Amino acid sequence: MKRDRLIILLVLAIVIISSTAGFARVNQRVLQRGMRGNDVRELQESLVMLGEKIIIDGIFGEATEEAVINFQGKSDLPSDGVVGSQTWTRLEQALSFDEHTVRRGDNLSRLADTYGVSLDVIKKANDLSSDILQVGQELIIPKSGLGGVSTTEFYEFIDYQVRSGDTLERLAREYNTTVRRIREENDLRTDRIIPGQRIKIPKLMINLPETSENVKSVERDFIWPVRGRITSGFAWRAHPVSNERQFHSGIDIAVPEGTPVEASRAGEVLSSGWIRGYGKTVTIDHGNGVVTLYAHNSQLSVRSGQQVSQGEVIAKAGSTGQSTGPHVHFEIRIDGEPVDPKSYLE
């Protein structure tokens, strides 16, 4: 029985790992501080998916080294900050499956909700013929693929005490957010804040510090990143996963898994990596304060800093992150504020 479970686990791991864009390659080089490259980006993406808040830039700096040391410490590995074969293997395992010992009160439905995978997947991984669990029983919980345990948020909420001279506009610039977002988060009816007041600031987690500024009107010359049926527009809605009422800051375009996603306009790639909820995401700066965002992809084809032309393939569509099916979530932001993409698309 145990041998069968290990075989099932191995097959699942192979399937999951094969979808991670070459994460656990044979002869993966040893990485350490000061190195650069795509494999460093893969390392950083893996660490982000495991909860580390670092920038995915392909540069093995101090923050990446600290994240590696933190992961090694949790994994009972020598905490030297050097990513050798043992660390690569543990990262692969951490992204592929969890092990769970059944406790009193556990049931398959609760475990499925807790770990974010389907009940059927848990049953198949453990060769269960019924839904009955025994206290102390050891289960394998396959993760849903790349990013299955990401804790990186689109916004990080900062607890902040207002100081003399602070304004919402200044705080929005400092924390790479918008006045509107700060007002919404704190239910502020005006822009007035006073020293000593405590507020929450939603800090944008994708790295957009070097974006351009809007200085002139934006032309309606964007192309559709994919062609498909719009399943959700730029409007308030009940979130399809959480069922919470929230504003949908883009449009969702339903397309088959693997559909090429094209840059809506020429520009420079700001970020290409994982954002919780949004899954595998690309952001592009088009100048004049305009940024586009392409989310829920199955595969990313560009890197941060890369120049792309209009219509160039930047990703392949998928259903990563909080998604109920393959589609592209597409946003246009002007000076950080989302606008209705249909107003700018040709």
KASUL-V975646 format. One record per pair of residues at least 24 apart in sequence whose ideal C-beta (glycine too) atoms are under 7 Angstrom apart, sorted by the first residue. I is the first residue (numbers start at 0). GAP is how many residues later the second one is. Records with the same first field share a line. If there is no record, write none. Layout:
BEGIN
I = GAP  GAP
END
This chain:
BEGIN
3 = 123
4 = 121  122  135
7 = 117  119
8 = 88  116  131
11 = 85  113  130
12 = 83  84
15 = 80  126  127  129
16 = 75  79
18 = 126  127
19 = 126
20 = 278
22 = 69
23 = 64  68
27 = 60
29 = 52  53  54
30 = 29  52
31 = 28  49  50
32 = 27  28  32  48
33 = 26
34 = 25
35 = 24
40 = 262
42 = 40
44 = 228  229
45 = 45  49
46 = 24
47 = 102  104  225  226
48 = 46  97  98  100  101  225
49 = 44  99
50 = 100
52 = 99
54 = 152
55 = 215  217
56 = 247
57 = 245
94 = 48  51
95 = 47
96 = 43  44  45  46
97 = 43  45
98 = 39  41
99 = 39  41
100 = 35  37
101 = 31  32  33  34  35  37
102 = 32
103 = 31
105 = 27
106 = 26
107 = 25
110 = 30
114 = 26
115 = 28  32
116 = 24  25  26  27
145 = 174
146 = 127  132  173  174
149 = 124  126
150 = 125
151 = 53  122  123  124
152 = 52  123
153 = 51  121  122  123  124
154 = 47  48  49  50
155 = 47  49
156 = 43  45
157 = 42  43  45
158 = 39  41
159 = 39  41
160 = 35  37
161 = 31  32  33  34  35  37
162 = 32
163 = 31
165 = 27
167 = 25
170 = 30
174 = 26  28
175 = 27  28  32  33
176 = 24  25  26  27  159
177 = 158  159
179 = 157
204 = 70
205 = 65  69  77
206 = 63  64
207 = 62  75  83
210 = 59  74  78  80
211 = 73  75  76  77
212 = 76  122
213 = 74  75  120  121
214 = 73
215 = 72
217 = 70  72  116  126
219 = 124  126
220 = 44  125
221 = 42  43  110  122  123  124
222 = 39  41  87  88  123
223 = 121
224 = 36  37  39  69  103  105
225 = 27  29  33  35  91  102
227 = 25  26  27
228 = 25
230 = 96
233 = 106  107
239 = 84
240 = 81  83
248 = 82  89
249 = 43  79  80  81  88  91
250 = 79  90  91
251 = 75  77
252 = 74  75  77
253 = 71  73
254 = 62  71  72  73
255 = 70
256 = 41  60  61  62  69
257 = 40  58  59
258 = 57  58
259 = 53  56
260 = 33  36  52  53  54  55  56  67
261 = 49  50  51  52
262 = 45  46  47  48  49  51
263 = 28
264 = 27  45
265 = 42  43  44
266 = 41
267 = 37  39
268 = 33  34  35  36  37  39
269 = 34
270 = 33
271 = 28  30  31  32
275 = 45
276 = 44  45
277 = 43  51
278 = 41  42  44
279 = 35  38  40
281 = 32  33
283 = 24
288 = 45  46
289 = 42  44
290 = 42
291 = 39  40
292 = 38  40
293 = 34  36
294 = 26  34
295 = 24  25  27  31  32  33
END
